[in-house]
């Protein structure tokens, strides 16, 4: 069984609008609409769970449209990790399966990238996509920085895909005392838990739509498809 948790809890401050960016239209549809469709087109049997701020659930139900891919919506938490945990709680224990965690703000994810994630996670139990860094990199304070070898680094994307029971166990481990958790991504949480993720080839077009200009780029890419 395959599950995809789509994290849509952002407030959209960097996009230049008070409305969260996942609700802004790209090529006539809300960004989140495209993200859901990408997973559905790769495998129609994937169970889709959207986690978002409770204040925006009613708004999403109004704008998603009758042609939106079927999915379940659940309220998120105070942090990204707590939001993923909210999605995991809707996934039953037992039985084998895979869980992909994906940013709603990456609507350009391709079928190839999603498929590769499922395949590599089935082998390695944890997998993440990454792309080479094109810019030169420096480390340290601006007044005293040093260059670093960019070939030793790569930029991490989503979807990050995991063995279902291992991911639930990892989250249970860090939430066992009811403490708030806030990892930058799920691969980091799992590596802290002792499960080393396999890094597979990402996609430069799988951008995280964040700033106003990103919406124009995303629309052009969707038109090409």
Steps between C-alpha positions, in 0.01 A plus 500: 500500500619849413423817691602857421490770766485842336618767742306820430538689825693807382364850550647642180680805641788481250266479201393858568142428601312417818331205327711183529679430174355151457163664425629737232412407144752370250367449146144539626516258793615533862859388550388220733268369228800436274697332778220256571451426132868413455480218755165379369628482143805299608286245686125538547507260796715731712313622808541878521496689830524880509609664824425871533435774753147452640408862419527428127326163468160654422658733242672207328175307478342801330768545234633150429232429241303191403784380278750491787668168573329316789686552827462526876563829682614520862612791721876546541709582803717788615807374308562312177588183691182519704301543179657188349420318822135608466494341156668184624230456762250443218705211362421163659764301686609156388531368145782608278492816298677820400441862593610795290521842665480786251484878513179644357719780365667260254220462242742419216604162636520252214374144469859383469602662825203356688550155351871501580417591859270201541751265339805613698311505830381144438867397482668734750209572743565874470568712190527867409558686172787745467641725228851633449569853623571736208619801699837540665477454876665672792481424871516722805412862586488744208806689623710185538363231267691221331425315174383139513498230233149500356551148360469373856151647539160461341162667551232280653151481350176315568334253476694318768376143522521252786396158617166573667564319826852637536382857450224456756750346741741789450234756575376302800856493634542876494145568619499242777505767773251729329767759425478729200722392212625707209736335252583676174386193308403139557829356376676687780261356757548148365878531491493611863289190565768284337361451148735642237312625192610417147542813285375459144513740206256789537360735238611865455144583389356373825531848650345612825269784400579765758544848354272693258724429200482126567132496405582621149769233461264230623227606259732486201618151596143376541407645161786304342360178645 
